[in-house]
Amino acid sequence: MAETSTTHPQAGPEHLTAPQESQRFPVLWERLALGSILLLAILLDFYKLGQDGFGSYYPPAVLSMMGNWHNFFFAAYDPGGFTSLDKPPVGFWLQVLSAKIFGFNTVSVLLPQALAGVLSVLLLYYLVRRHFGVVAGLLSALALAISPVSVVTNRNATIDSTLTLCLLLGAWAVMRAAETGRLRWLLFSALFVSIGFNIKMLEAYLVVPAFGLLYLLAAPTSIKKRVLHLALALLVLLVVSFSWVLVVDLIPAVSRPYVSNMVSQDDSELSLALGYNGIQRLGLDTGPNQRDCPDCHVYPLRLFLEQPLAGQTGWLLPLALLGLVALAWQGRPRPREDRRMQSLLLWGMWLLTMDIIFSAAEPRHEYYLTVMAPAIAALCGIGLVVMWRDYRGGGWRGWLLPLALLLTAASQIVILTNYPTWGQWMIPLLLIPCLLAAGVLISARLALRWTGKAKAVRLFWPAVAVGLVALLLAPTIWAAIPILQGTESDLPLAGPSPWSGLPTIQGTSVDPALVRYLEAHQGHARVLVATDTNTDALILATNKPVIPLNGFSIYPLTASEAASLVANGTVRFFRLSGGGPPDVTSWVQQHCATVPPSLWQSSSSSSQAGENGAAVLYDCAPLH
């Protein structure tokens, strides 16, 4: 199919284009500023990386996937390939590759996410700079580098940082598609989003409205061709997205790991993608699995007021929204001619779509907001540049800049009032500079309005810089707190730890006496133990097949199957605490012998309590 593109004039001469601004910004200073921001991102993402361990659920799967291609393809949770992860494999394939290169350790497992975080900062800089110049690009990169939710997620075994980088690559491709009208760039964008689907499933599709609307309104081709291109891109998106899912579901269940999650037990990746990792993970379901949300009636203000959501991405959200307003009111919208309007469509729809989803629903985990951070950061950088230009140019839009400083400071104060220990010294550091900066800008604007010396307004940019530094202080501290206090957790959360100093990475250690006993008496049994507790730690300590009877990846063992596995010598030991299938527990208690705790517990360790009592080790060897 032949592809045609049309060249359209850009914004009028009154608008400073990105190339012109780049010429005014010395290349050396640009590189120094960008290098400093990247160094800050590297410091936040890599400093003491892995100091608190690497989590409990995903790392055992990485170790299992390193063992053979079968486990690698199916994202098997345990070395025996009994169950799979509750996520698709692509993000964990990168962790496996890193572990293969650097050895299996905390840093190698966390390295791909930290690298993705730094690369996202760099990519966002170039995406914003293309249309709005160096300063906007640098400010956007800085805002993303210190985004609290981004930093804590970049340092975690969860794969939201990898997803974010993938979506930014999709944004780069769709921007090229909107500028040129060429199908191949739109297909590249669909490909990146579909890879994102195979990282985090349906969450990747949150950017699809922004990407689709941008191409539909901005691409320099006929409307018929735009619709056709979008239909082809949608086809590519769906085919690539669901290829792995359908392959897994079409393979007989006996030849692959059991597809497990904590909600449905139908052994289907498609159900996992659309249900557990779709509407349920995004909190759009209203069933009994929906987490209680007493403040959800304040939908429009949840990301500003509700904790801990606001502390993850809400610090600069007012500035981003006012930047969106400033960009939208630059004149008659002409997305096919004005590439700045294309950025408005992309980042504005990205932000608004996710703001609606995460405000109207109850996300299961706060770190899901990581995918929202690039849009907030981009609109902050763009908005500051646009509002500063409007401030210098006169008119009513000139008041947006001091208003943005004051409203963003007020929003941050509201967040800090929920943390009195921190707020008592952070609020003055925030409030005083912002009041001074806004006061200078307002006073200067009133004075210069009467004198008519509008060019003198540019001399007041230090006031903007002071206000901006004050606004960046709180999110930077919030991002650094878990790093400096060593309170990073399985579920990444920026700011002060809600666990009151308790260890936040748990489940990654196991009694050495238990390991020694199981390995010494395993004999010819294929499975080390079937257990409803501490499965993660056992896999990490032994790298041997373990049947999980509880947790995120549950194997639906029945009493009859347990009897069969014991009879054919596959399983000898069961370690149960009351959290597994009741029929299996009952069968094991009736047919297997209890192992005295003194044989498998260290004298210095206490019994690890399960849901209904202390764990008990059963030996079924007499039956075999």
N, C-alpha and C positions, 0 to 999 in steps of 0.2 A: 504494500500500500504506500503510495507516494505521500510524503509528509511535506507540508508547506508551513512556513512561518511568516509573519508579517512584522515589520519594524514599526513601532509607534513612537511618537515623540514622548519624552518624559515630562515631568512636572515643569511648569513655567520657570522663567529666570529668577522669580522671587524666591524660589526654593533652592537652597544650597545642596547640590548633589553630593553623593558619597565620594566620587573621585576628586571633586573640587576640595572637599573638606580634608581628604587624605593629603592633598598637596600642601595644605596649610599646617598640617600636623607633621612635624619633622619625623622622618623614618626612624632615626635613632631613638627618639623619645617613645615612639610607638612600640618599638621592639623592647625597650627597657620596661615600659609599663606592662606590656603583655607578659614579658618574662617574669616580672614581679608577681603578677596575678597567678600565673601558672605555678610559681614557687609556693605561693600561699596555698593553692589547691593541693599541691604535692605534700606540703607540710600537714595540712588538715587530713588528707586521705591516707598518708603513709606513716605519720609519726606514731610510734608504738603500735603499729598494725599487728593485730593478733595478741595484744597484751593480755586479754581476758579469755583467750581461747577462740575457737572459731564456730561456736554454736554446737548443737547436739544432733539436729535432725538431718541436715543436708550433707555434712562431711562424711558420715558413714556410707552414704550412697556414692560419693565420689570415690571412696576407697573401694567399694564394691565394683563400680564401673571401670576401675583401673584393671580389674582382674581378667576380664575377657570381653570379646566383642558382643556377646549376647547381652551381658549386663549393661555394656556401654550403650547399645542401641535402644534398649527398652528402659533405660534409666532405673535399673534395679536398685532397690533400697538396701537389700542384704546380699552378701556374697553368694548365697545359695540361689538367688533369683526367685524367691518365693513371692515377693511383692515389689511393686514399683513405687516411685515417688508420686506425690500428688501434683506434680508439675511436669511439663514436657522437658525434653532433654537438652536443648541447644545451649542454654545458659550453663548447665553443668558440664557439658562437653568442654567448654573453655576451662573450667576448673580442673577437669581431668587432664587436659593438655598441660596446664601449668604445673600440676602435681607430677606429671610424667617428666617434665623438664627439670624441675627444681626439687623433686622429692615431695612426698606427702607430708605436709606440715601446715601449721596455722597460716603462715604467710603465703604459701603457694596457693592455698584454697581461696584466700581473700584477695590475692593479687589481681585477678581479672576484673573484679568490681572496682577496686581502687584505680586501676588504669582506665576503666570506662568512665569513672568520675572525672578524671583529669582531661581525658579526650573530649568529653562532653563540654567542658568549659571552653576548650580551644575551638571546637566546632561551632558553638553558639557565638563566639566572638566573630568568626568569619561570616556566619549567616546574617548577623545584625549589621556588621560593617558594610556588607555589599550594598545595602540600600540607605543606611543612615550614617555612615562614616565611622571613623576610628573611635571617637569618644563614646558614641553610643555602644559600639562593640565592646569596648573596654569595660564600661559600666555594667553591661549585661553579663559579661564573663565574671566580673567581680561579684555580682549579686548571686550568680549560680555557685561560684566557688565557696561562698560562706553560707549558702542555704542550709539551715540546720538539718532538715530531713534528708537532703542529698548527702551531706557529709557522713551522717551516721549510717546511711544505707550503703555508701561507698565502702565502708569498713566492715561490712557484714557478709555472711555467706548467702543471704538472699540475693536474688538476681534482678531486682528492680533497677539497679544502676545499669546493667547490661541492656535491659529493655529500653531505658531512657536514651542511651547512646544510639540504639537501633532506630528509635523513633526520630531522633535528630537527623540521622542519615536519610530517613524518609522525607523529612522536611526539606533537606538540601535538594533532594531529587525532585520533589514536587514544585519547589521554587523555580528550578530550571525548566520544568515542564510548563509552568505558567508563563514564564518569560518567552519561551520558544515555540510552544504549542506542539512540541515533538512527542510522539507517543512513547518512544523508548525511555524518556525520563519519567513519565508517568508510570510505566511498568516497573522501572527501578524502584520508585517510591512504594508501589504495591508490594514488591518483593521484600523490601526492608520491613514493612509493616507485618507481612506474613511471617517473616523470620521472628519478629517480635511476638507474634502469636505463639510460635513454638518455643518461646522463652517463658511467657507468662499468660498465655492463652487470651481470653476475651478482653483483658485489660488493654492490650495493644490496640484494639479497635476504637478506643476513645478519641484518637486523633483523626479517624476517618472522616467525620463531618467537616473538620477544618481543611483537610487535604482535598476532599471532593469539591467543596464549595469554592476553594481558591481556584482550582483548575476550571471549573464550570464558568466562573465569572470573569476570569482574567486571561485565559489562554487566547492568543491571537489567531484563532481559526474560526471557522463557521460553527454555529451552535450545533448543527447536525454532527459535525466531526467531533466536537467536544463530548457530546453525549455518547457517541460510538466509542471514543477513547476511554471514557469512564467505564463503560460497560465491559470493555476488554480488560481494563485494570482490575475491575471487580472480579472478573473471572479468574485472573491470575492470583488475586488476593485469596480467593476461596480455595482454589486448587492447591496452592502451595501451603496455605495455612493448615488445611485438613488432611494433607497427604500422609503425614506421620500418624495422625490420629486414626485414619481409616485403615492404614496398613496394620496397626496394632490390633484394631478391633476385628479385622478379617483373619488374623492368625488364630488358630485354635487355642483355647485357653490353656490346654495342657502343655503347649509349646512356648509359653511366655509367662512372665510374672503376672500375678494377679493385680489388676488395676484397682487400687484401694483409695479410699478417703474416709473421713470421719462422719460423712452424712449418708451417702448412698452406697450400697453394696451390690452394684449391678455389673461390675467387672467390665466397664465400658469407658474408653478414653473420650468418646463423643459426649457421653453424659457428664464426664468430668469437666470437659471444656465448656459446655454450655450451662451446666448447673453449678457444681461446687466451685469451679474456677471462673464462673460467669456471673450470673445474677446474684448468687449467694455470696460470693467473695466480695462483690461490690456493694453488698448490703441492700440489694433491690428487692429481695424476697420479704414477705411479710409473715412467713411461717414461724414455727416454734424455734427454729434455729437462729432466728434474727436476734442479735444481742439487744438487750434493753438500752434504750436511749432516751433518758428523761428530758433532754434539752432539744430533741430533734424537731420540736414545733417551731423553733427559731431558725427555720431553714436558711434564710438569706444571710444570717449573721453567724452561723456556726463556725465558719473558718476564721471569724474575727474574735469570737467570744468563748467558744467551747474549748476546754482544755482536756487533753493535751493537743488537740488538733491545731489550735491557733499557734501554739508554740513551735510547730513544725514548719509551717509555710505562711503564717499570717502576718509576720513582721513587716513585710514590704508589700503586702497585697493591696492596701489603699493606694500606695504610690503607683502600682501597676495599673489599677483600675482608672485612676485619674490620667495616667499616661495614655491609656486606651481612649479616654474621652478626648484628650488633647489631639491625638492623632486622627480621630474620627471627624473632628471639626476643623479640618484644614482646608475645607472647600468642597466643591461638588465631587462626590466619589466617582472616580474614573479608573476602575481597577485594571482595565486593559491598557491604559496609557500611563498610569502612575504606579510605579512599583512600590512606592511607600504604602499605597492602599492595598497592595498585595500582601505586604507584611501585616497590615491591620487585619485582613481576613484570616491569615494564617495564625498569628499569635493570639488575636482576639477570640477566634472561634476555639482554638486550643484551650485557652484559659476559661472561657465561658462554659464550654461543654463539660470540662472537668469540675468547674465550680458548681454547676448544677447537680452533677452526679454525686459529688462528695458532700454537698450540702443537703440534698434532698434524701440521701440514703445514709446508712450507717456502715462505713467501711470497716471490715473486720480488723484491719491493722492500720495504724497511722502512717506507716512507711509507704503505703500505696500512694500517698500524696507526692512521692518522688517524681512521678511522671508529670506532675503539674508544675514543678519548679522551673523548667526551662521557659515556659510561657510567662511566668511571673517575672523572671530575671530579664527576659528580652523586653518586655513592656516597661520595666523599670528603666533600663538603659535608654530605650527609644523615647519614653515619656519625658525623662529629664532633659534630653537634648531638644525635643520639640517644645517643651514648656519654657526652656531657657530662651530659645529663639523667639517664642511668642512674647516673653517678658521683655525682651529687647525691642520688639517691634511695635508695642502698644496694642490698644484694643482690649476688649474684655477678657480675652484668653490670657492676657498677661498676668491676671490674678491667680491663675491655676497653680503656678509654681509655689508661691508662699502658702497657698491653701493646701497643696499636697504635702508640704513639710509639716504643717500643723496637724492635719488629719492623720498622717502616718505616725507622728509622734504620739497623738492621742490613742491611737489603736495599740501601739506598743505599751503604753502606760497601762491600758486595760489588761493586757496580757500579764504584765509584771505584777499587778495588784494581786494576782492569784499566787504569787510566790513572795511573801513579805520579806523573807530573809534576803533575797536577791534584790527585790524592788526598792528597799530602803536606801541603797546606794546607787543602783543603776538608774532609777527614775530621775534624780537630779542631773546625772551625767547626760541623760537624754533630753530632758525638758529644757534646761537652761540654754544649751547651744541652739536648739531648734527655735526657741522663742527669740533669741538674739538674731539668728539668721533671718527668720520670717519678719521680725521687726525692722531690720535693716532693709530688706527687699521692699516691704510695704512703704516704709518712710521714703526711701529713695524714689520709688515710683510716684508717690504723691508729690514730692518736691520737684522732680524732673518734669512732671506733667505741667507744672506752672512755669518752669524756666524754659522748657522747650528743648533742652539739651539731651535729646534722646540717646545720642551716641555715648554719653557718659554712663549709661546703664551698664555697659559691658564691664565697667570697673568693679562691679559688685559681685563678680563671680566667686571671690573668696567666701562670701557669706553663704552661697550655695554649697561650697565645698565643706564648710563647717557643719552646716545642717546635715549634709549627706553622711559625713563621718559619724555624727551622733546617731543617725538612723541605722548605720551599719554595725554599731557597737553591740547592741543586744543580740541580733542573730548570730554574730560571730562568737560571742560568749556562749550562747546556747548550743552552738555546734561543738565548741571546745570542751564543755563541761564533762560529757561522758568520756572523752579522751583523757583529760587531766585527772579526773576522779576515778578512772578505771571502772566505770559502771556501764560499759557497753553490754548489750544483752542479746539473747536469741532473737527477740523482736525489737529491732532498732528503734530507739526513741531519743530524741534530742532533749537537752535540758536536764534539770535535776532528776535524779533517779527516784521513781515512786516506790522503790523497794526498800527504802530506809536502810541502805548500807548492806543489805543481804547480798550474797554472791548472785550475780545476774546471769552468768553462764553456768548452767547446771546440766547434769546428766552425761558429762564427758569423762567421768572417772568411775572406776569399779573396783571392788575389793580384790586385790591380787590373789588372795587365798581362794576366792571363788573361781577365778580364771585358772589357777594352777590345778584345782580339783577337777574341773570340767575337762581340761585338756588331758590330764593324766588318766581319766577314766572314760574318755569318749570312745575309745576302742575303734571299731569299724563303723560306727554310726556316722552318717553323712552330716547330720545336723548337730552342732555343739549343744544347743539347748532350745527349747520352745518356751518363751517367757512373755509375761504381760508387764514386765517392768525392766527399766534400764537397758533396753535393747540397743540404743545408740552406743552406750559405753562399751558393751560387750563386743559389738562389731569393731569399734575403733581399737579395742585392746587386743583382739584376736584375729580379725579379718577372716573369720570362719562363718559358715552358714548358721544363721539364727532365725527361727520362725517368730515374727512379732505377732503377739496376740492382743496388743493394745497400742495406742498412739495414732499418728497420722497415717502410717502405712500398716494396716491391719490385715493379717491373713485370716480368712473366715474358716478357721479350723472347726470341724465338728467332732463329736465324740467318736463316731464310727471311723472317721478318717484318722483321728489320733490313734485308735486301736490298730488300724492298718499300718500306720507309719511305725509304730512300735513293733508290730509283728514282723515286718520285713527288715527291721534293723536300721531304719532311717533315723529314728529319734530314740534316744535313751532317757534324756533328762528333761524335766519340766520344772521351771521356776515360776511359781504362781503366788500372787498376792491378793487375789480376789477381783482383779480388774479385767480378766479375760472372759471368754465365753463360759457361762455357768455350767453348761452340759459337759464341756471339756474338763473344767475344774472338778466337777463331781466324779467323772469317770476316772481321772487321775488319782483322786483321793481314795477311791475304792480299790483300784487295781495296782497302784505303784507304792513303793516303800518310801518313807520319809528319811532323808539323809540328815543325820544329826548336825546341827549348826556348827558344832565344834570342829567338824571336818572341813567346812568350806567357808568359815568366817574367821577373819583375823580377830585376835583377842582384843585389839584396840578399837575395833569397829563395831558399831551397833547394827542390829538388823535394819535393813532398809525397808521402811514402811511403805506399803502399797495403799490402795484406796480403802480396803477393808481390814487391814492388819499387816503384820510383818510377812515378808516373802518367805516361802517355804520351798526347799529344793526336793524334788521327787526323783527317785531312780526306778525306771521301769525295766531294768535289765532282767529281773527274774521272769517277766512275761516272755521276753524274747528267748 
